[in-house]
């Protein structure tokens, strides 16, 4: 049985949660959110609870600020009813949390093959939460040029743990900050069974692609990655 109801609430009857744990949005972020709402003609469905004769926004306080800027009169909301503050916080946390990570390569392909056929990067910058640099990096990700690396051909790793498995060795030049992040990651993961090294590798590729050609290189900032 569905107990929550979708109700249309006048903005004058909505109040922001004074306990909202999300950081305040910058003016630029709220403006981008306004652009996004105008693009879709929708602010999604904020979650609310009864609070006296008003509705307190459990999830959607930034959207509330945006629609007020846009001078909306009312907005559809999911009404959780007369629940406690504790339950409201738990609901907010579940709804705000990012449950799954992006598949960066798949997303990059979708942007290149589908999104960019209808949207310019300038337009995306105005309506997405991503920065211009993040959007550019995402689009470039599937343009990865393996020739930029010193490919060692069929050289194999003969370490005891890898006997019987064939690996190709890639030597990658990294910017200083990425190399330091790589070193930190290896230190944190030392001795653990970690299977997400490819995520760090993808991040390093994105940063490498953002490094201007002919920029400074440091022979110490070099790491070798094994790929099957």
N, C-alpha and C positions, 0 to 999 in steps of 0.2 A: 504493500500500500504506500503510495506516495503522499507524504505529509506536507512537504514544502510546497509552496504555491508561488507561481509567477504572478506578480502584481505590478501594476503601473502606479508609481508613486510620484507625487509632485515634489519638485526639488525643495520647496519650502518645508516639506515634512521629513527631509533627510538631514541627518547630522553626521559629521565625521567622527570616527572613534578616537577619543583622546588617548587611548592606549595603543593606537596603531604603531607597530614596531618597525614598519618600513621607513627608510630614510625619506626626508622631504625631497620631492623632485625639484630639479633646477627649473628656472623659467624656460630654458631651451627644451628640456625634456617634456615639460607639460605642453609646450607649444607643438612639439612633435606628436604627442598623444592626441592633441586637438586635431591635427592634420589627419591622423589615422582614423579618428572617429568620423570626421567629415568624409573621408574617402569611402568608408563602409556604410555611412549613415547609420552607424550602430555603435553603442558604447558597451556592447556585450551585456551581461546580466550580473550586475553587482549583487552581492549577498548582503542581506540586512536582518536585523532582529528587532523585536519590539522593545522600545525604551520609553516608558511613559506614554505620552501621546505622539511620539515621533518614532522614526525608524533609524536605528544606528547602522551605519555602513560597516559591515564586518570585513568584506573584501571588495575593494574598488574605490578606496578613498582618493587615489590620484585621478581616477576616471570621474569621480564626483567633482573634483576641482576643475577638470577639463570641461565637462558639460556645463558647469556654471559659467565658465568663460565664454562658452559657445551660446549662452543664454537659452539653454533648453528649459522647458517648463516642467517636464516630467521624464521619467526613465523607467523601463521595466526592471524589476528586481526579483531575486529569489528570496522569499520571505521564510526565515528559519523560525519565526514565531518568538515566543517568550522563553528564550534560552538564557542560561547563565553567562556571565562574562568569561568564565573558564572555558565553557564549551565554545563560545564565540571565538576565543583565541585559538583553540584547537582547529576549528573549522577554517579560520583564516590561514593558519599555517599549512594545512593540507591543500587548500586551494591556491596558495601562493607559491608553494614549493615546486621546483622543477624536478619532476619525477624521472625523466629520462634524458640522456645526453643526445645531442644532435649527431647524426652521421654526416660529418663535414663534407666528405667526398660526394655523397649522394645529394646533399643539399646544394653543393656547388654545381653539380650537373643539372639539377632542376632549375636553378637560376639561369644558367647559360642557355639551356635548351627550351625553356618555357617562359620564365619570368621576363627576361630581357627582350622577348619578342613584343611585349606589351608595355613594359615600363623602362624608363631611362634610369640611370643610376642617380641622377639628380632628384628624380621623383621619389625613388626608393629611400634616399637619404632623409626626405621630409616626412615619410610616413612609417618608417621602421625604427625600432629601438636601437639598431646597429649604427655605429659611426660610419663615416665615409670610408675610412681606412679598413674597417672590418668588412664592409661590403665589397670593396675592391679586392681584399685578400681572399674572400670567399670565392669570388668569380675567377680569380687567378689560379685557384687551387688545382683545377683540372687542366690547367695549361702547363703543368709541371714538366720541365724539360730535363730528362735524365742525363742528357749530354753535358749538362753543366757540372756534373760530378766526375771525379777521377775514377772511372769504372775499371776495376781490376780484372775484368773478364771472368774466366772460369776458376779463379783462385778459390780454394775451399778452406774452410775452417777445420783443422784437424785436432781441435781440443778434445779431451776425453769425453766430454758431455755430448759432443756432436759427431762422433765417429759414425759413419754410415749415412750422414745427411750432407747434402750438397748445399753450400751457401755461396752467394756472390757478395763481394765486399764493396761497399760504397764509402768513399771518404768525402765528408761533407764539410764545407767551410761555413761557419756560423758566426753571426754577429755576437759581440761580447755578452750582451744580456741573455741571449738564448743559450749560449754555452754555459753560463752560470746556472741558468734554470735547469739545464740538462744534468749538470753536476749535482745540484741539490736533489733532483728527482732520484738519481742513482743512489745517493746517500740514504734518502728516506726509505727506498725500496730494497736496500741491501738485505739479503737473506730472506726475502719474502717471495712468495709465488705470485708474481705480477704478470698479467697477460695483456696489459694495455700499453705496452711500449710503443705500439704503432700510433697511439694518440699523441704521444710526445713527439714522435717523428713527424707526423703531419703538421703539428704546430711549428716545428723547426723549419719545415719546408715553406710554410706561409711566411714566416719571418724572413727567411732567406730570399724569397721572391720580392719582398719589400725593401731589400737592401739595394741601393743604387749600384748599377754596374760600374766597375772601376773604383768602388769604395775601398776603404782601408781593409786589409786582411791581416790576420795575425796567425802565424803558423801554430801557435799554441791553442788557438780556438778551433780545434779540429777534432772531430769524433768519427768513429767508424761504426757503421750499422750493418748487421747481417740481414740479408733478405734471401728467402728461398727462391 
